[in-house]
Amino acid sequence: MERRMHVLPVHPEGICRMPSLSRLKLVPARSATKCNIGPSTADRDLRDVNQELLLARLAAQDQRSAAESALERQLKASTILAHELRNGLAPIQAASDLLGRTDGIDAPTLARLQAVIDRNTKDLSRLIEDLLDYSRANTGQFHLERRLVDLSEVVRDAVSSCLPAMELRSQKLTVNAPRGVILLDADPVRLRQIFVNLLDNACKYTPVGGSISITALSRPGSAEVSVCDTGIGISSDILPHIFDLFVQDTRGCATNSRGLGVGLAVVRELVQAHGGTITAQSAGRTCGSKFSATFPWHGSAADTTP
């Protein structure tokens, strides 16, 4: 039997619509080996995000610890300040009450009461002024009345103010000032305040019979004033922070209850306001200390060898 094949008719338009082989693009297959090497991009991105989150969390913990430490220091400083103000006001109030209750006061008693009031009033006034100076310096309200001043003269003036307190403690003071004139463009009142604070600090923390020295000299481009003592020294953990407000060594508090940790903070602000630098050195406890203030030097008029 003869078999017949049925061929479907093809329309000419159908042939025209078939894609040409020349237009086809061959896409190479990905190598399975390459796909299995290393983490994918998504994995790397996820790891980076997790690392950033971890760093952010650690930074937040550090900030929280710093804030808690700052709050603790502030509360401690407020407590110390309140005690200091109360300790200064108490003898004044006692002397005032005694004056009010007594009709006839003999001259020695009157002089003693007046001395108590005068001494504590001056201490409180100085504390308040130091706090105000520190606040002005940190709020940009501090103003220096600059003029050309002789550094040696300002040093001698500061020494004359602190010498009585040192004599009461039988301390030996050595002054090494240049024979010539060292001129500074500075505020003489604030410059004197710097040296008085440094000398007063040395006096408070140097035992009875100890030694204190102040030296002024000129260096190329600068003038330096150093205050050295044979006092209790500064511990290594406190030394880097000794110029911070309300910072005190615990041994310093035990040695002298009048210390509040304000004077040296003010010294740093005043020295920096003059364009200078202040440093502290100490080999440790019972090894004394040295404070050096350096100022831009305007010039000298004669021999500046101490």
C-alpha positions as CSV (number, residue, x, y, z in Angstrom):
1,M,0.0,0.0,0.0
2,E,1.3,3.4,-0.9
3,R,1.8,5.8,2.0
4,R,1.2,9.4,1.5
5,M,2.8,12.2,3.6
6,H,0.8,15.3,4.4
7,V,2.8,18.5,4.3
8,L,1.3,21.4,6.0
9,P,1.3,24.5,3.9
10,V,3.5,27.3,5.1
11,H,2.4,30.9,4.6
12,P,5.0,33.2,3.1
13,E,4.4,35.8,5.9
14,G,5.2,33.1,8.5
15,I,8.6,32.6,7.1
16,C,9.3,36.4,7.3
17,R,8.4,36.4,11.0
18,M,10.9,33.7,12.0
19,P,13.9,35.1,13.8
20,S,17.1,35.1,12.0
21,L,19.9,33.1,13.4
22,S,22.3,36.0,13.1
23,R,20.3,37.9,15.6
24,L,20.5,35.4,18.3
25,K,23.0,35.9,21.2
26,L,24.6,33.1,23.0
27,V,24.8,33.6,26.8
28,P,27.7,31.6,28.3
29,A,26.8,29.5,31.3
30,R,28.2,30.5,34.6
31,S,31.0,28.4,36.0
32,A,29.9,26.5,39.0
33,T,33.3,26.8,40.5
34,K,33.2,30.6,40.5
35,C,29.8,30.7,42.1
36,N,31.0,28.6,45.1
37,I,34.1,30.7,45.9
38,G,33.8,33.2,48.8
39,P,30.8,34.8,50.4
40,S,28.2,36.4,48.3
41,T,27.7,40.2,48.1
42,A,24.7,40.0,50.4
43,D,26.7,38.1,53.0
44,R,29.4,40.8,52.8
45,D,26.9,43.6,53.2
46,L,25.3,41.9,56.1
47,R,28.6,41.4,57.8
48,D,29.5,45.1,57.3
49,V,26.2,46.2,58.7
50,N,26.6,44.0,61.8
51,Q,30.1,45.4,62.3
52,E,28.8,49.0,62.1
53,L,26.1,48.2,64.6
54,L,28.6,46.7,67.0
55,L,30.9,49.7,66.7
56,A,27.9,52.1,67.2
57,R,26.9,50.1,70.3
58,L,30.4,50.3,71.8
59,A,30.5,54.0,71.1
60,A,27.2,54.5,72.8
61,Q,28.4,52.6,75.8
62,D,31.5,54.7,76.0
63,Q,29.5,57.9,75.7
64,R,27.2,56.7,78.5
65,S,30.1,55.8,80.7
66,A,31.7,59.3,80.0
67,A,28.4,61.0,80.8
68,E,28.0,59.0,84.1
69,S,31.5,59.9,85.1
70,A,31.0,63.5,84.3
71,L,27.8,63.5,86.4
72,E,29.6,61.8,89.3
73,R,32.4,64.4,89.1
74,Q,29.8,67.2,89.0
75,L,27.9,65.9,92.0
76,K,31.2,65.4,93.9
77,A,32.4,68.9,93.0
78,S,29.1,70.4,94.1
79,T,29.4,68.6,97.5
80,I,33.0,69.8,98.0
81,L,32.0,73.4,97.0
82,A,29.1,73.4,99.4
83,H,31.3,72.1,102.3
84,E,34.0,74.7,101.4
85,L,31.5,77.6,101.5
86,R,30.0,76.3,104.7
87,N,33.4,76.0,106.3
88,G,34.2,79.6,105.4
89,L,30.9,81.0,106.6
90,A,30.8,79.1,109.9
91,P,33.6,81.1,111.7
92,I,32.2,84.3,110.3
93,Q,28.8,83.6,111.7
94,A,30.3,82.5,115.0
95,A,32.3,85.7,115.3
96,S,29.3,87.8,114.3
97,D,27.1,86.1,117.0
98,L,29.7,86.7,119.6
99,L,30.0,90.3,118.7
100,G,26.2,90.7,118.9
101,R,25.8,89.0,122.3
102,T,28.7,90.7,124.2
103,D,28.3,94.2,125.5
104,G,31.8,95.0,126.4
105,I,34.6,93.3,124.4
106,D,38.2,93.8,125.3
107,A,40.7,94.9,122.6
108,P,42.5,91.5,122.2
109,T,39.2,89.6,121.7
110,L,37.9,92.2,119.3
111,A,41.1,92.0,117.3
112,R,40.9,88.2,117.2
113,L,37.3,88.2,116.0
114,Q,38.1,90.8,113.4
115,A,41.0,88.7,112.1
116,V,38.7,85.6,111.9
117,I,36.1,87.5,109.8
118,D,38.8,89.1,107.6
119,R,40.7,85.9,106.9
120,N,37.6,83.8,106.0
121,T,36.0,86.6,104.0
122,K,39.2,86.8,101.9
123,D,39.3,83.0,101.4
124,L,35.7,83.0,100.3
125,S,36.1,86.0,98.0
126,R,39.1,84.4,96.4
127,L,37.2,81.1,95.9
128,I,34.3,82.9,94.3
129,E,36.6,85.0,92.1
130,D,38.5,81.8,90.9
131,L,35.2,80.2,90.0
132,L,34.0,83.3,88.1
133,D,37.3,83.5,86.3
134,Y,37.1,79.9,85.2
135,S,33.5,80.4,84.1
136,R,34.4,83.6,82.1
137,A,37.3,81.8,80.4
138,N,35.1,79.0,79.3
139,T,32.3,81.2,78.0
140,G,34.5,83.6,76.0
141,Q,33.8,86.5,78.4
142,F,37.3,86.7,79.8
143,H,39.1,90.0,78.9
144,L,42.8,90.8,79.4
145,E,44.1,94.4,79.8
146,R,47.4,93.9,78.1
147,R,50.4,96.2,78.3
148,L,54.2,95.8,78.4
149,V,55.1,94.6,81.9
150,D,58.4,93.5,83.5
151,L,58.1,89.8,84.4
152,S,60.6,90.1,87.2
153,E,58.6,92.9,88.9
154,V,55.4,90.9,88.7
155,V,57.2,87.8,90.2
156,R,58.5,89.9,93.1
157,D,55.1,91.3,93.7
158,A,53.5,87.8,93.9
159,V,56.3,86.7,96.3
160,S,55.6,89.6,98.7
161,S,51.9,88.5,98.9
162,C,52.7,84.8,99.6
163,L,55.7,85.2,101.9
164,P,53.8,85.7,105.1
165,A,52.0,82.4,104.8
166,M,55.3,80.6,104.1
167,E,56.9,82.2,107.1
168,L,54.1,80.9,109.3
169,R,54.9,77.4,108.1
170,S,58.7,78.0,108.5
171,Q,59.2,77.3,104.8
172,K,62.3,78.5,102.9
173,L,61.6,80.5,99.8
174,T,64.2,81.0,97.1
175,V,63.6,83.6,94.4
176,N,65.7,83.5,91.2
177,A,64.8,86.5,89.2
178,P,66.8,88.0,86.3
179,R,68.9,91.2,86.9
180,G,67.6,92.7,83.7
181,V,64.1,93.4,82.4
182,I,62.0,90.7,80.6
183,L,59.1,92.4,78.8
184,L,55.9,90.6,78.3
185,D,52.7,91.8,76.5
186,A,50.4,90.7,79.4
187,D,47.8,91.7,81.9
188,P,49.9,92.5,85.1
189,V,47.0,91.7,87.4
190,R,46.2,88.3,85.8
191,L,49.9,87.5,85.5
192,R,50.3,88.2,89.2
193,Q,47.3,85.9,89.9
194,I,49.0,83.1,88.1
195,F,52.1,83.2,90.2
196,V,50.2,83.8,93.4
197,N,48.1,80.7,92.8
198,L,51.2,78.6,92.0
199,L,53.0,79.8,95.1
200,D,50.0,79.4,97.3
201,N,49.5,75.8,96.0
202,A,53.2,75.0,96.8
203,C,52.8,76.5,100.3
204,K,49.7,74.4,101.0
205,Y,51.1,71.1,100.0
206,T,54.7,71.5,101.3
207,P,55.2,70.4,104.9
208,V,56.4,72.7,107.6
209,G,60.1,73.5,107.2
210,G,60.0,72.5,103.5
211,S,61.6,74.5,100.6
212,I,60.0,76.4,97.7
213,S,61.6,78.2,94.8
214,I,60.4,80.4,92.0
215,T,62.6,81.0,89.0
216,A,62.1,83.4,86.1
217,L,64.3,83.3,83.0
218,S,64.2,84.0,79.3
219,R,64.6,81.5,76.5
220,P,64.7,82.0,72.7
221,G,61.3,83.4,71.9
222,S,59.7,82.8,75.3
223,A,59.9,83.5,79.0
224,E,59.5,80.9,81.6
225,V,58.5,81.0,85.3
226,S,58.9,77.8,87.3
227,V,57.7,77.0,90.9
228,C,59.3,74.0,92.6
229,D,58.6,72.6,96.0
230,T,59.6,69.7,98.3
231,G,56.0,68.9,99.1
232,I,53.9,65.8,98.9
233,G,54.2,65.4,95.2
234,I,51.5,64.3,92.7
235,S,50.6,60.7,92.0
236,S,51.0,59.4,88.5
237,D,47.2,58.8,88.0
238,I,46.3,62.4,88.9
239,L,49.2,64.2,87.2
240,P,47.7,64.2,83.7
241,H,44.5,65.8,85.1
242,I,46.0,68.1,87.7
243,F,44.8,71.3,85.8
244,D,41.2,70.1,85.5
245,L,38.5,71.7,87.6
246,F,37.9,70.2,91.0
247,V,40.6,67.6,90.5
248,Q,42.6,66.8,93.7
249,D,44.9,64.0,94.9
250,T,43.3,62.2,97.8
251,R,46.5,62.7,99.8
252,G,46.4,66.4,99.0
253,C,42.9,66.6,100.6
254,A,44.1,64.8,103.7
255,T,47.2,67.1,103.9
256,N,45.3,70.3,103.4
257,S,41.5,70.6,103.7
258,R,41.4,74.1,102.2
259,G,42.2,72.8,98.7
260,L,39.3,72.7,96.3
261,G,40.9,72.0,92.9
262,V,40.0,75.4,91.4
263,G,43.3,77.4,91.6
264,L,45.3,75.3,89.1
265,A,42.4,75.1,86.7
266,V,42.3,78.9,86.7
267,V,46.1,79.1,86.2
268,R,45.8,77.0,83.1
269,E,43.0,79.2,81.7
270,L,45.0,82.4,82.5
271,V,48.2,81.1,81.0
272,Q,46.5,80.0,77.8
273,A,44.7,83.3,77.5
274,H,48.2,84.9,77.4
275,G,49.1,82.5,74.5
276,G,51.3,80.4,76.8
277,T,51.5,76.9,78.1
278,I,51.6,75.4,81.6
279,T,53.1,72.0,82.6
280,A,53.3,70.0,85.8
281,Q,56.1,67.5,86.8
282,S,56.4,65.2,89.7
283,A,58.3,62.0,90.3
284,G,55.5,60.8,92.5
285,R,54.4,61.0,96.1
286,T,56.7,62.7,98.6
287,C,59.0,63.7,95.7
288,G,57.8,67.3,95.3
289,S,56.5,69.0,92.2
290,K,57.4,71.5,89.6
291,F,55.0,73.8,87.7
292,S,56.4,75.7,84.6
293,A,54.5,78.5,82.8
294,T,55.9,79.6,79.5
295,F,54.9,82.9,77.8
296,P,55.6,84.5,74.4
297,W,58.6,86.8,75.0
298,H,58.5,90.4,73.8
299,G,62.1,91.4,74.6
300,S,64.6,92.2,77.2
301,A,66.4,95.4,78.2
302,A,69.5,94.0,79.8
303,D,71.2,90.8,81.1
304,T,68.5,88.2,81.9
305,T,70.6,85.7,83.7
306,P,69.1,84.9,87.1
